[in-house]
Amino acid sequence: MSIGPIELLVVKFPGNQFKGEIAPALKDLVESGTIHIIDLIFAIKDEEGTLAVLELNDVGDESLAVIQPKPSELSGSLTEDDAHSLAGGLENNSSAAIMLFENAWAARFADALRNANGELILNERIPRAVIEELIAEVKEGPQDAIEVGEEAGSPA
């Protein structure tokens, strides 16, 4: 059985405010086979700075029940020590969701690469801010081309 790339995701919630939009979005990703949730824990820091670590079952939010992690050999990988390490720097009265997940969509592609004797030489996530800058630059158009066009149209 192939395994897709595994990622760790930490999401901060200032003011300990969880919103209901997250669980249905995750459910869609799981049900479509895009991702498999391996482990999911929550770190909650109260107003005094005490950090509590909760498993998904302990959160008490029924909307989260739909995203139970798929049992696997990696289940239970995230520990309380991980939560303290990853979320220890949270501001007081903040929370973090810490999720370990498999990019299940990529397993079939990885098999195809191996079968074709292909070798992955680079896989890098591009930050959203970089993509937004690139989109803005593309919308503005190449500046050099504008200058050349203006020069070509002006009388000599």
C-alpha positions in Angstrom: 0.0 0.0 0.0 1.4 3.4 -1.0 1.4 6.3 1.3 1.2 9.9 0.1 3.3 12.8 1.6 2.6 13.4 5.2 2.2 16.9 6.5 2.0 18.6 9.9 -0.4 21.6 10.1 -0.7 23.9 13.1 -3.5 26.4 13.1 -3.9 29.1 15.7 -7.2 30.4 17.0 -6.9 33.7 18.9 -9.4 34.1 21.7 -10.1 30.3 21.7 -12.6 30.9 19.0 -13.3 27.8 16.9 -15.6 28.3 13.9 -18.0 25.8 12.5 -16.7 26.1 8.9 -13.6 24.0 9.5 -15.2 20.6 10.2 -17.3 20.4 7.1 -14.3 21.5 4.9 -12.2 18.8 6.5 -15.0 16.3 6.1 -15.1 17.1 2.3 -11.4 16.6 2.0 -11.5 13.2 3.8 -14.6 11.9 2.0 -13.2 12.8 -1.4 -10.0 10.9 -0.6 -7.9 14.0 -0.9 -6.4 13.6 2.6 -6.4 11.1 5.4 -6.3 12.6 8.9 -3.7 10.6 10.8 -3.9 12.4 14.1 -5.5 15.6 15.4 -5.1 17.2 18.8 -5.9 20.6 20.3 -3.8 22.8 22.6 -5.8 25.3 24.5 -4.0 28.1 26.6 -6.2 29.8 29.1 -6.0 33.4 30.4 -3.4 32.5 32.9 -1.2 30.7 30.4 -1.9 27.1 31.4 -1.8 24.8 28.3 -4.2 21.9 28.1 -4.0 19.3 25.5 -7.2 17.6 24.2 -7.8 14.7 21.9 -10.5 15.1 19.3 -13.0 13.2 21.4 -12.4 15.5 24.4 -13.2 18.7 22.5 -17.0 18.2 22.8 -17.8 19.9 19.5 -20.2 17.6 17.6 -19.2 19.1 14.3 -15.7 17.8 14.7 -17.0 14.2 15.2 -17.3 13.9 11.4 -13.5 14.1 10.9 -12.3 11.2 13.0 -8.8 10.2 12.0 -8.5 7.1 9.9 -6.9 4.3 12.0 -3.4 3.6 10.7 0.0 2.5 11.9 0.7 6.2 12.5 -2.4 6.9 14.6 -1.6 8.5 18.0 1.6 10.0 16.6 1.0 13.4 18.1 1.8 13.5 21.8 1.3 15.9 24.6 5.0 16.8 24.3 4.4 17.7 20.7 1.5 19.9 21.6 3.6 21.7 24.2 6.5 22.1 21.7 4.3 23.3 18.8 1.8 25.4 20.7 3.8 26.5 23.8 4.4 29.9 22.3 0.7 30.7 21.9 -0.6 33.9 23.5 -2.8 33.4 26.5 -6.4 32.8 25.7 -5.5 31.1 22.4 -5.8 27.7 20.9 -4.1 25.6 18.3 -5.3 22.6 16.2 -2.4 20.3 15.4 -3.1 17.9 12.6 -0.9 15.2 11.0 -2.4 14.2 7.6 -1.5 12.3 4.5 -2.0 13.8 1.1 -3.8 10.7 -0.1 -4.3 12.0 -3.6 -0.5 11.8 -4.2 -0.1 8.1 -3.4 -1.3 7.0 -6.9 0.8 9.6 -8.6 3.9 8.4 -6.5 3.2 4.8 -7.6 3.1 5.9 -11.2 6.4 7.8 -10.8 8.1 4.8 -9.2 6.8 2.5 -11.9 8.2 4.8 -14.6 11.5 5.0 -12.8 10.9 8.6 -12.1 12.7 10.3 -9.2 11.3 13.3 -7.3 14.0 15.9 -7.1 12.0 18.8 -5.7 8.8 19.3 -3.8 8.3 22.7 -2.2 5.2 24.4 -0.9 5.0 28.0 -2.1 3.7 30.4 0.6 0.4 32.1 -0.2 2.0 35.6 0.1 4.4 34.7 -2.6 1.6 33.5 -4.9 -0.4 36.7 -4.2 2.6 38.8 -5.2 3.1 36.8 -8.4 -0.6 37.2 -9.3 -0.4 40.9 -8.8 2.7 41.2 -10.9 1.1 39.1 -13.7 -2.0 41.3 -13.6 0.1 44.4 -13.9 1.9 43.0 -16.9 5.5 43.0 -17.8 6.9 46.5 -17.2 9.7 46.1 -19.7 7.3 45.3 -22.5 5.3 48.5 -21.9 8.4 50.6 -22.0 9.7 49.0 -25.2 6.2 49.5 -26.8 6.1 53.1 -25.8 9.6 53.7 -27.3 8.8 51.9 -30.5 5.7 54.1 -31.0 7.3 57.4 -30.3 8.8 59.4 -33.2 12.5 59.3 -33.7 
